[in-house]
Amino acid sequence: MSNPKSDKRFIYQEFGNDHSAALERPTPELPPNQQNVRIQATRSGRKGKTVTVITGFQAKPETLTALLKQLKTQCGAGGTVKENEIEIQGDHKQKILEILVKLGYKAKISGG
């Protein structure tokens, strides 16, 4: 018979109980004029659906979420944030380029 408390008992532990703060990497929050952002429309891995992907952000997730909401509203489309990239449904390269330039980002369209 095993004691249920013995499964959760630590023999040795250093630096307290919470290790999540030690494992997180800080993301540098650069101002928009110092970020080189690329805009690309792609279909790969999306069952033929066109998605506009914006990469190159060096910002916190909260900043990207606020920017995503603004872009979705301006484009009239859905979207998401995945791994410091913003994905907007549909081909909206030109419109997103104009919006990001107005916000102060150094944005370029990449790909064909």
TAURBEL-V696433 format. One record per backbone hydrogen bond with DSSP energy under -1.0 kcal/mol. CO is the residue of the C=O (numbers start at 1). NH is the residue of the N-H. E is the energy in kcal/mol with one decimal. If there is no record, write none. Layout:
BEGIN
((CO:NH:E) (CO:NH:E))
END
This chain:
BEGIN
((19:23:-1.3) (20:24:-1.1) (31:34:-2.0) (32:35:-1.5) (35:106:-1.6) (37:108:-2.0) (38:55:-2.4) (39:110:-2.9) (40:53:-3.8) (42:51:-2.6) (43:46:-1.8) (46:49:-1.7) (50:90:-2.6) (51:42:-2.9) (52:88:-2.8) (53:40:-2.4) (54:86:-2.2) (55:38:-2.4) (58:30:-2.1) (60:64:-2.0) (61:65:-2.3) (62:66:-2.0) (63:67:-2.3) (64:68:-2.7) (65:69:-2.1) (66:70:-1.7) (67:71:-2.6) (68:72:-2.8) (69:73:-1.9) (70:74:-2.3) (71:75:-2.5) (72:76:-1.6) (72:77:-1.3) (78:89:-2.8) (80:87:-3.1) (85:82:-2.8) (86:54:-2.9) (87:80:-2.3) (88:52:-3.1) (92:96:-2.5) (93:97:-2.4) (94:98:-2.3) (95:99:-2.1) (96:100:-2.7) (97:101:-2.3) (98:102:-2.0) (99:103:-1.6) (100:105:-2.5) (105:107:-1.1) (106:37:-2.9) (108:39:-2.6))
END
